[in-house]
Amino acid sequence: MLLERVAVARGGRELVRDLSLALGPGDAALVTGPNGAGKSSLIRVCAGLLRPVAGRVAASTSALADARLALDEERPLQRALAFWGGTVEDALRALNLLALADVPVRFLSTGQRQRANLARVVASGAPLWLLDEPINGLDAESTDVIETLVASHRANGGAVVVATHIPMSLPGATELRL
Amino acid sequence: MSGVGARALVARELRRAWTGGGLVTPVVFFLLVAVLFPFAVGPDARLLARVGGGVIWAAALLAALLPVERLVGPDLEAGVLDQLAVRGVPLPGVMLAKIAAHWLGFAPALMLAAVIAAGLLGLSVETLVRVEAGLVIGTAGLAALAVATGALTAGLRGAGALAGLLMLPLAVPLLIFGAGAVTDGTGALKLLAAVSLLYLAGAPPVAAAAVRAGMD
């Protein structure tokens, strides 16, 4: 993924300016900053959902996990994930959600929903992961699971952009403070 | 990398329409309007038989307004449209799938209810056949309008009321030719089909552009 002198604005306010970043296989970027600094907007720019007001974005196929779950609430977790395709069962196992496969999404707790959100990313098999606050609402054990998953994704040649206000272990990551 | 196919999109929409009660409400509403009419104009069987076809069309139009809010808004809010866009699924295609699914759900339900309404209004079998022929064609146009309106009003406060103001004027040609087909036959049916095709062609790009604008 490549960001070239990118500027991001929301509601007429410029949040990010002149940001350049290049991520290759195995690389990671850690976006930090206070609330409202433009972390989520930057992630949406990387995903191609928000047009930067200046600069250029080039990204390979990506998978996005943000504050919105995008799973049908009334469906059992596994079926809801299956709509998005990919290796659903492996992803559920990786995130310790296999026991909840038959539970409708609306009954999941905050932490479980967050893990389901990441399961969609893991299942997608996309080379670039864009994670907006991935460990928000997770306990220490689940945080470890996520960190391990991200590390193995990078070891397999994937890249990841993480935006977070909670410290997260991401060895060797390029840090972007907004 | 996994994709989401057209069939999966249509199947999801149909399932949501049936399980969420999204189709039952408009159909019951449609029947209620058809039942209310004789109370308003009196029980004169000849009069009811003459205006019945038009009544069914007006009721169908009003019933078509009810599902508008659930067609696009919830998906935008839940991030489903974001996820589809990230996966590179073209948004006009998503909107076309929504139109197809809405038509596949709404048309048969409405046509079945129209049989009951025709009985209540004392329509002849011949008139009923013409009404149904018009409904098959006209509901496709109505579905296109409903999805486009749903996309334009998604995320707005008071979306339901606004949807009525947007959609009803555009639905007037469908009403004119649909009700016209009850008395005039095939000529009006062809014009009805033309209007439906126009809306089917125009709605997906319009709805996609509205959703895009909402994402920014």
Chai-1 contact restraints between the chains, C-beta under 6 A:
chainA,res_idxA,chainB,res_idxB,connection_type,confidence,min_distance_angstrom,max_distance_angstrom,comment,restraint_id
A,A47,B,V86,contact,1.0,0.0,6.0,A-B,restraint_1
A,L49,B,D82,contact,1.0,0.0,6.0,A-B,restraint_2
A,L49,B,M215,contact,1.0,0.0,6.0,A-B,restraint_3
A,T61,B,M1,contact,1.0,0.0,6.0,A-B,restraint_4
A,L64,B,V86,contact,1.0,0.0,6.0,A-B,restraint_5
A,R68,B,A78,contact,1.0,0.0,6.0,A-B,restraint_6
A,R68,B,G79,contact,1.0,0.0,6.0,A-B,restraint_7
A,A70,B,A78,contact,1.0,0.0,6.0,A-B,restraint_8
A,A70,B,G79,contact,1.0,0.0,6.0,A-B,restraint_9
A,A70,B,V80,contact,1.0,0.0,6.0,A-B,restraint_10
A,A70,B,Q83,contact,1.0,0.0,6.0,A-B,restraint_11
A,G85,B,S2,contact,1.0,0.0,6.0,A-B,restraint_12
A,G86,B,S2,contact,1.0,0.0,6.0,A-B,restraint_13
A,S124,B,S2,contact,1.0,0.0,6.0,A-B,restraint_14
A,G125,B,M1,contact,1.0,0.0,6.0,A-B,restraint_15
A,A126,B,M1,contact,1.0,0.0,6.0,A-B,restraint_16
